[in-house]
Amino acid sequence: MSEDSRDFLAPCGRVRAYAYDDVIRARGIRYAHAQRFHRPVDAPPVDFIDGGGPGPASPQLRRDPNAGMTFDQLGGLPISEDCLRLSVTIPKDTDTEAGLPVLVWIHGGAYVAGAGDAEIYDPHTLAAEQNIIVVSVTYRLGVLGYLGTGKPEHSNLGVLDQISALRWVQTNIASFGGNPENVTIAGQSAGADACAHLMIAEGTEDLFRRVLMASAPLGLAGGTDTMNWAMAKVAQKIDPDASVDDILEAQEEVHRAALVGGLHAGMCFGVHYGRYPLPTRADAAAAWAEVAPKYDVLMTRTEREIAFFAGFVPALRRLHDRTLTSPMLESLIAGFTSAVYTRAGREFYDRHRMSGGQGARLLIVSRGDGSFFDAAHSGDLPLIFPGEIWHDSFLDYGETTAVAGPELRRIWGRFAASGALPRVPVPGLVDIMG
């Protein structure tokens, strides 16, 4: 062991972490094993875990799902079905008795893309600046994580992966200087949708106490019965023993079948109500109301969410460039943003508060620079997870980052540490929504 590394003795085994400037990181730690289309089994203790390398991403198409991105979202990560790994990022010189707040990050990507160790989610600055421990989780995606061959027992495997990771946190995080009784789950986009459903999943009691949801597309949650039926019918043709490449090819066919769901096809792979560990769709609202007093909730969204997706449609970009017709485009963006994010988010929040839960809703406001992607979906990610990868990307906040980033990270850090909810707007960055 060198000066650049440090060993932690945890129930999972002796874990070697490595220094990166002002944090210590143990990456690629296995939290569970899982055979294809089977539930995860918590990983048993081992003698030694070398946390020097990132965990692989769940199998996914390497092409960028949002044509026009100026960077590889996975940052060169390997891909493997053996992907049930997590990484722990700790402020440097943290004592193992420190009892720091813990934020468990669940990545987004429409349940078909992304990874906990993707470079765009580098938690270095967030952990060091806010003096919290960040645990980044990778889970199964797409057909492998949420549909399989359409059998009921193949549903929600990705949810069960996330629950297994949260059990790992409860068992092990104290050995890294974290407080298992002060855990916040946080996610953006599909990751935020996952956080909402973990609140009502069986087996999550006492695994976390706060929930931070950024840009949760709750208007798409669960899809539609017709869409799910169409997807399952196509998925029945999948050979369970096929190669990963063939599985991904079949997933594309399943995705095409999902187009009958209209707008819901945008996140067609995801949670299935009425399949373990989730309640039925009819019982979901009552379940959220029942657990509301147990959890503090912070919800955020950007002002022009749908601009992120609309920006990759050439005809809409041309419309944006024509000043006289841009109000028509902004009306379209506002309408779809409301349908996917605003209305369902407000319903979720109102139910939570009326049922005895504490919470707040924030709006990441337009910075007014005229960019098509101004205050668009994912526009908050460069502020929460700053890094070189964002420089010169269409989501880069430029000079605004130096002020807006620390402000937003401070809001996240205070919420994770104590449940503090922001009550005062931040000019040019955050409005408080009722």
PEKAGI-V285319 format. One line per field, one symbol per residue. ss: DSSP state (h for helix, s for strand, l for the rest). psi: psi as a letter, one per 40 degrees, with the letter a starting at -180 (. if undefined). Layout:
# PEKAGI-V285319
ss->???
psi->???
This chain:
# PEKAGI-V285319
ss->llllssssssllssssssssllsssssssslsslllllllsslllllsssllllllslllllllllllllllllllllslllllsssssssllllllllsssssssllllllllllllhhhllhhhhhhhllsssssllllhhhhhlllllhhhllhhhhhhhhhhhhhhhhhhhhlssssssssssslhhhhhhhhhlllllllllllssssslllhhhllllhhhhhhhhhhhllllllllhhhhhhhhhhhhhhhhhhhhhhhhlllllllllllllhhhhhhhhhhhhhhlsssssssllllhhhhlllhhhhhhhhlhhhhhhhhhhhhhhhhhhhhhhhhhhhhhhhhlllsssssssllllllllllllllllhhhhlllhhhlllllllhhhhhhhhhhhhhhhhhhhhhlllllllslllssssl
psi->hieeihhhhideahhhiihgbfihhhifhheiihihfiiihhhiiidhhhfeiiiiiihihdihegheieihdefeiihidgegiiihhhhiehieedfiihhhhhiaffeeiiideidefheddddddefihhhhhhiiiaddeedbfeideeifddddddddddddddddddeeeiheeghhhiihbddddddddddeiieeheeieihhhhfhfeeeheaiddddddddddddehhdeiiddddddddddddddeeeebddedfdhaihiehhfiiiddedddddddededhhhhhiiidfdeddddeehdddddddehddedddddddddddddddddddddddddddddeeiiiihihhiiefeeidehfiheeeddddgiiddeheieehebdddddddddddddddddddeehhhehihhedhihi.
